[in-house]
């Protein structure tokens, strides 16, 4: 098992980021993604090597927040 260091991101900044990501996903129609949609999300993800490195391939993770958004969003 690989251990990862937690980001030193302030809670207020993280909260604002998540609110913005929710707004973007709602406008893109991707805010209701479930674990059953993972296959289609992973197929369009430009960062498969990141998920492999973090052992999160096929799992809905924090990496999905930005990587699955349509380009130009």
N, C-alpha and C positions, 0 to 999 in steps of 0.2 A: 504494500500500500504506500502510495506516494503522499507525503505531507506537503501542504501548500501554506504559504504565509498569507494571513489575512491582510487585505488592503487597509491602508491607513486613511481611508476616506471618511470625512466627517459625516455624521448622520444626517445633518441638514442638507448637505450637498447630495448625498446618496438619495435622500427622499425626493429632492427636486428632480434628480435624474430619472427616478422611477416614475414620477408623475408625468414627465415629458415623454418617456417611453410609452406609457399607457395611452397618452393622447395620440401619439404617432400610430400605435397599433390599432387604436379604435378607428382612426381615419383610413388606415390601410385594410381594415376588415380582418385583422389577425389577432384581435384581443381575446377571442373565445377558443383559442387553440387548446386541444386536450392531448392526452398521451396517445390517443388513436391517430392523431395527425402527424406524429413525429416522423414517420417514414417520408411523407411528402416534404416536410420541412428540411429534413436532413439532405434530401436529394437536391435541394436548391441552395444549400448552405455553401458559402465560399471558404469556410474555415474547417474542413473535416479534420485536418491535422491537429488543431487545437483541442477538439473534443477527444481525439485519440490520446493525446498527451495527458489530458485530465481525466481519462476514463469516463467520459460522459457521452460517448457515442450512443445514439438511439434514446437519449434521455432528454427531457425538457430541462434545460439548465439556464443559468444566467447568460451564457454565450448566445442563446437564441434571441435575446432581447434586441440585438442589433443585426446579427448576421442574417436573419431570415427576412428582413425588410426588403421590399423592392428597391433596386438601385435608384438613386436620385431622390430618395425620401429624406 
